[in-house]
Amino acid sequence: MKKQMRPTTVLAPVSAVLVSCGDEKASDIVTIAWAGTVNSEPPMLSISVRRSRYSYELICKTGEFVVNLCDLSQLEILDGCGVVSGRDVDKFAKFALTRQKCTHVQAPAIEQCPLSIECVVRKTVELETHVMFIAEIVGLTVREEWISGEKLQIPDGSLMAYVQNRYVETGKTVGTYGFTAKRKN
Ligand SMILES: Cc1cc2nc3c(=O)[nH]c(=O)nc-3n(C[C@H](O)[C@H](O)[C@H](O)COP(=O)(O)O)c2cc1C
């Protein structure tokens, strides 16, 4: 049996990521759980940010940001960047993170993160509580150990998922895209 509940934001699991933004003069890092892939050609993703965030201000100013994935060892940083504002602290300094120069955007990437996605905002969708930035992925830097040949190969269990308000470990591969269509019987 299932019961009716009040409609709310329950989609899970989702990625929780560190979004770095700004330029050489002012930069920030914000934890974002409301991020998603939205287009393949060109590759695009979205993030939803409240207008009150310092990061929102910087993204509006530059029209750019970098989505950085965290591995399990970076859990404290992932949470920490989501509970303080860049208006009050320099999160790069607070969490001993290094600003990495990007190739395609002026926003800094986070050197310690295994994967950084450089994004340029193409559309801004004004919603009630959040603003959704739809952005084109213009650059990608990945930890060498996560590249096999020319392909991205993220090791099982190295990323976390976010389920409601919990950070959850990911486990082992239990299937691959389209495996049900490929089997013989
Ligand atoms: C796990 C987690 C997920 C979050 N997801 C979002 C989000 O999707 N959008 C958002 O606007 N704020 C989100 N936040 C809150 C911001 O990260 C937080 O308010 C942060 O301190 C804002 O920093 P800033 O003022 O430097 O931008 C999240 C926080 C945490 C801990």
The ligand as a MOL file (V3000), in Angstrom:
LIG
                    3D

  0  0  0     0  0            999 V3000
M  V30 BEGIN CTAB
M  V30 COUNTS 31 33 0 0 0
M  V30 BEGIN ATOM
M  V30 1 C 23.9810 19.2980 0.6210 0
M  V30 2 C 23.6070 20.7060 0.2920 0
M  V30 3 C 22.9530 20.9980 -0.8760 0
M  V30 4 C 22.6070 22.3090 -1.2120 0
M  V30 5 N 21.9900 22.5500 -2.4090 0
M  V30 6 C 21.6810 23.8350 -2.7520 0
M  V30 7 C 21.0880 24.1110 -4.0220 0
M  V30 8 O 20.8540 23.2300 -4.8410 0
M  V30 9 N 20.7910 25.4120 -4.2960 0
M  V30 10 C 21.0590 26.4450 -3.4250 0
M  V30 11 O 20.7630 27.6020 -3.7290 0
M  V30 12 N 21.6280 26.1860 -2.2190 0
M  V30 13 C 21.9640 24.9210 -1.8730 0
M  V30 14 N 22.5640 24.6680 -0.6640 0
M  V30 15 C 22.8280 25.7710 0.2660 0
M  V30 16 C 24.0980 26.5800 -0.0850 0
M  V30 17 O 25.1520 25.7260 -0.4070 0
M  V30 18 C 24.4560 27.4580 1.1440 0
M  V30 19 O 23.4250 28.3550 1.4120 0
M  V30 20 C 25.7820 28.1730 0.9920 0
M  V30 21 O 26.2170 28.5680 2.2690 0
M  V30 22 C 25.6940 29.4030 0.0960 0
M  V30 23 O 26.9740 29.9400 -0.0260 0
M  V30 24 P 27.2810 31.3260 -0.7490 0
M  V30 25 O 26.4950 32.4100 -0.0110 0
M  V30 26 O 28.7420 31.4580 -0.6040 0
M  V30 27 O 26.8200 31.1940 -2.1640 0
M  V30 28 C 22.9120 23.3680 -0.3250 0
M  V30 29 C 23.5900 23.0800 0.8790 0
M  V30 30 C 23.9420 21.7630 1.1820 0
M  V30 31 C 24.6810 21.4650 2.4570 0
M  V30 END ATOM
M  V30 BEGIN BOND
M  V30 1 1 1 2
M  V30 2 1 2 3
M  V30 3 2 2 30
M  V30 4 2 3 4
M  V30 5 1 4 5
M  V30 6 1 4 28
M  V30 7 2 5 6
M  V30 8 1 6 7
M  V30 9 1 6 13
M  V30 10 2 7 8
M  V30 11 1 7 9
M  V30 12 1 9 10
M  V30 13 2 10 11
M  V30 14 1 10 12
M  V30 15 2 12 13
M  V30 16 1 13 14
M  V30 17 1 14 15
M  V30 18 1 14 28
M  V30 19 1 15 16
M  V30 20 1 16 17
M  V30 21 1 16 18
M  V30 22 1 18 19
M  V30 23 1 18 20
M  V30 24 1 20 21
M  V30 25 1 20 22
M  V30 26 1 22 23
M  V30 27 1 23 24
M  V30 28 2 24 25
M  V30 29 1 24 26
M  V30 30 1 24 27
M  V30 31 2 28 29
M  V30 32 1 29 30
M  V30 33 1 30 31
M  V30 END BOND
M  V30 END CTAB
M  END
